[in-house]
Amino acid sequence: MDSDGIECVSSIDGMDEETSLPHHTSSKAHGGGGPHPGVAPATSVHELLECPVCTNSMYPPIHQCQNGHTLCSTCKTRVHNRCPTCRQELGDIRCLALEKVAESLELPCKYGSLGCPEIFPYYSKLKHESQCSYRPYSCPYAGSECLVVGDIPFLVTHLRDDHKVDMHTGCTFNHRYVKSNPREVENATWMLTVFNCFGHYFCLHFEAFQLGMAPVYMAFLRFMGDENEARSFSYSLEVGANGRKLTWEGTPRSIRDGHRKVRDSHDGLIIQRNMALFFSGGDRKELKLRVTGRIWKEQQGNETGVCMPNLCS
C-alpha cells in the first residue's frame, strides 16, 4: 500500500487528531506454553510418546520398526519408510502396546501457563487445544503477514510499539478518511485503529478493495477477545453527506476470525465507490469520507428482555 495516498483524521470526544498510516512491520512469533501449575514434568512414559523425528506427541497409528523404535504416522512418510534410529525398513508394524499406554494417560492442556486449568485423557487433548479459550491470539494487524501471537495485553503493546497503530480510549469515534485519487483502488488499502472501551480492546478497520470488478470501501469492528465475549457487545457505523447516509449495526467479530475472513464475508459497512464519491462532494476527484460510530454493551432488561445500550462513562 502506498501510505502517501490516504490520510486519517480521528476525532475522539470532540477532539480531532491527525494520524498517519502505520508502516508495515514484521516480527517474530511470540507464544506461551509451559508446565501446568501443580503438574509434574513429563515422565519417561510421556517421553516414550514423543516422536523422535518431529518431537510431537504420537497418536494412533503409532508405527515401529522390527527393533522396536517408534515414530508417528506423519513422519513415517517423511522418512521414506526407513527407521530414523536404526535405518531398518519400517513396514506396517503398529506399536499396539504404546497405543494402549497412551489411552491411560491424562495430560494438562498445553496452555496451562496462560490460565487453562483443564486436564484431559491423552486422546482428547488435541481436540481441546484446538478450541481452548486460553490459546494465544494472532496479531490482528492486516497490513502484513505478521506471525506474532500472544495474549491480549501483549498484542496491544505489540500493535502500538511495532505497528505504530493509533490507540484511543472511548466508545465513540469520528474518523475522516481522505484519498487523493479514489479511482486507483488497490487491494488492502487499509487502516487500523484500536479503541479501549469497557475494559476491552476493539479494532476498527477501514479499507478499499476490489469486489469483483467494482472498487468498494468497507469499515468493520473486531473484538480483541473470545467469540463468546464478543457477543456481549454491539456497534454502529454511519457515513453520509448531502442529506444522505448509510448505517450499519452489528456484533463485532472476534479476532479469532481472521481479517480476510471477516472482510470477505462482507460483515460490515460497505460503501460503493459512486456513493463514496457522492458523499465526498465537490468535483468527485478526492475521496473524503467521515465515518462515525459507537460501541455499547448489551444488558438484558429485567422485565422486557430487551437489550439496553450501556454506554461508556
N, C-alpha and C positions, 0 to 999 in steps of 0.2 A: 504494500500500500504506500502510496505517496503521501506522506504526512503533511506536505505543504499545502495540499489542496482542500483541507477541511479544517474548520475551527469550531470549537465548542465553547460557549459561554454559559456557565452554570449560575443559577440563582437559587440560593437556599435561604429560606426565611426572609425573603425580600432583599437579599444582598447578592449582587452579581459578581462573578469572578470569571476571569478569562483563564481557560485551561488549554494547554496544548496536548496534542496526541502523544501517548507514550510510545517510546521506541520499542521495537521488538527485541526481546532478550531471551536467552535460553539459560537454563540452569540444570544442574544435576539433580536427579531424583532424591527426595528426602522421604524416608519411610520409617515407620516404627515397627517394633516387634521385639520380643524378648521373653524371658521366662515368666510364667504366670505367677503372681504372688501366692506364696504358700505351697507351690508345686515343686517337687524336686527336679533337678536337671535330668536330662534324658538318660534312661538306664541302658544297660547293654542290650536289652530286648528292643528298645526303640532304635538303637544304633543298628541292630540287625535288619530293621525295616527301612534303612536308608539305602537308596540305590547308589552303588559305587561310582556310577557314571555321572548322573545329574544331581546327586545328593538329595533329591526329593524323597518323601516318604513313598513307599511302594504300595500299590493297591492291586488286587487281583485283575488279571492273572499275573502272578509273580513267577518268573522263569528262573531256571537253574541249569548249570552245565552238569556233566557226569561227575565232576569233582565236588559238586555241592555249592559252587559260587552262584550267587543270586543277582538279579537285576530286574528292573521294571520293564513292562511290555513296550513302552515307548522307546527306551534305549536299546532294546533287543534289535529293532530295525536299524537304529543308528550305527550299531557296531557290526552290521552285516553278518549277524548270526554267529559271531565269534565271542567267546567269553573274554571280557576285558582283563580278567585276572590271570587265567592260565592259557588263553588263546585256543582252547578246545572248542569244537563246534557245539553250539547250544542245543540244536534240535527243538523239540516241542515238549520238554520236560517241565511240569509245573511243580513248584515247591508247596505242596498242599499243607505240610506241617506249619510252615511260616504263615500261610494264609489263615490257618486256624488260630494260631497265636495272636494274630492281628485282631481277630474278632473279639478276643477277651480284653483288649486294651481300652482304656479311657484316657483321653488326652485333653488338655486345655486348649481353648481357641488361641490361635497364634496372635490375636490382637488383645491378649490379656494385658499387656503393658499399656494399652490405650483405654483400658477400663472394662473389657468384656469379662464377666465372671464365669462364663459357661464352660462346662466340661462335657465332652461328647464321646460316645463309642467311636473307635478308630474309623469305621467306615462312614460315619455320619459327619465327621469333622469337616471334610472338604465342602460339602453342600452348605453347611452353616457358614463357613468362612466366606463363601462367595456372596452371601447375603447379610453378613454381620453388620449391624448398625454402627459398630465401632471401627469398621475398616477405614483406612485413610481415604481422603478425598483427593481427586485430581485437581490440578490448578485450573481454575475457570477462565484463565486468560485465553482468548480465542485468536489472537493475532499471530501466534507462533505455535509450533509443536512443542509446547513446554511439557516436560516429563516430571515435573516436581509433584510430589504427593505429600500429604501430611494432614494434621488436624486443622480445624478452622482457624484458631489463633495463629498458627504457623503460616497458613496460606494468606491470611490478611496481611501479615507482615511482609511476606514474600511479594504480594501484589503491589504493596506500597513502595517497598525498597528496590525490588528488582525490575518490576514492570512499570514503575512510576505512575500507577493508577491513582486517580483523584479519589480522595476519601471525604465523605461528608456525613454529618450527623443530622438526623431529622427524617420525618416520614412524608414530607412533600418535596417535590422537585420541580424545577422550571429550567429546562435546557434549551439553548438555541444552537442549532446545527447549521453551519454555513459551508457551502461548497461552491467554488468559483466556476466550475464547468460541470453542471449536473448531467450533461449529455454523455460524459465519459464515466460510465459506471463500471467499476471493476468489482469482481467478486471479493468479498471480505474487506470492503472499505468500511471500517467499523470503529466503534468507540466503546469504552467500558468505564463506568463509574460505580463505586461501591458506597452504599449507604449503611450507617449504623442506626438501627431502629428497633425498639422493643427489646434491646439487648441482643439482637441478632444482626447479621450482615446480609445485604441483598446486592446483587449485581445487576445494574441497568445496562443493557446492550442496545446500541443503535448502529445499524449498518445498512449498506447498499449492496445489492447483489442482483444477478440476472435470474428472473423467474420465467423459465422458458426463453422467449425472445424479448421479454419486456423487463426493463430495469424497474426495481421496486426498492422502497426503503422500509425498514422494519425496526420496531422497538419492542423489547420484551424484558421481563424481570426473571431472575433466577435467585433462589434462596440458598444461602450457604449453610446447609444442614441437610438432615434426612428428609425423605419423602413425606413421612407422617407429620413431621413438624411443619413442613411447607404448607400442608392443607389447612393449617390454623390461620393462615394469612390470605388476604386478598389485595389486589391493587388495581388502579385505574390509570389509563393513559389517554391524553387528549391532544389533538393537533388541529389547528384551524386558523382561518383568517378570512377577511372579506365576507363576513356573515355566514360562513360555512364552518363545520367542524366534523371531525371523525373522533369517535371514542372507542375505547376498549376496556373491558373489565374482566378479570380472570384471577386464577390462583397461580402464584409463582411456581415455577418448576424447580425441583432440587438440582443442585449442581451434580448430583449423581447422574442426571441426564446430560449428556454431552451438549456443548453449544450447538454443534451442527444438527444434532437430533432435534433439538427444540426449534431451531430455525427452519429446518426442512419440514417440520410438522405444521408450520405457519401459526404457531401458538403465540400470537402477539398482535400488536397493531401494525398492519400492513398498509403502506401508502403507495399507490401507483404514481409513476413519475409525473403524468399530466396533472394529477391532483396536487402533487407536491409543488409543482411549478405554479399552479393556481394559488395555492396558499402563500407562495413566496412573493406574489405580486410583481409589480414593476415590469421590466422587459422580458421576464422569464429566462434570463441568461444566468442568473445566480440563484442557487438554492438557499433559502433562508427559512428553516422550519423551527418553530418553537413547540417543544413537547413538554406538557405539564402532566403531573400525576401525583398520586398519593398512595401510601401503603397503610392498611389498617388490619387489626387483629379481630378475627371473628369471635364473638361472645354469644353463647347460647342464652336467649331470653328465658327467664324463669317461667313465664306464663305462656307466651305465644310460641315459643320455639323458634322465633325469627332471629337470625344472626344480626347482631347490632355492631356497628363500627365502634371500635375502641381506639380513639385517636391518640397519637403520642402526646405526652405532656411536654 
